[in-house]
Amino acid sequence: MSYFGYAILGIAAVIIIACIIGAIQGAREKDKEKITACIMFSIAIALGVVLIKTVFPDLW
């Protein structure tokens, strides 16, 4: 895997961790919209990484 692939995975991991923290914070505040938004955004980031890996396999 090239350094660019590691960079993409690292950025995605940081965003997903931030989304998980946001979802936990939303659960503490009992804010269902925040929980849903954080979960959906983390799923979108994960699917985006899979899409990049599928479309550009040379980056990995």
Secondary structure, DSSP 4 states (H G I P E B T S, - for coil): --HHHHHHHHHHHHHHHHHHHHHHHHHHTT-HHHHHHHHHHHHHHHHHHHHHHHH-GGG-
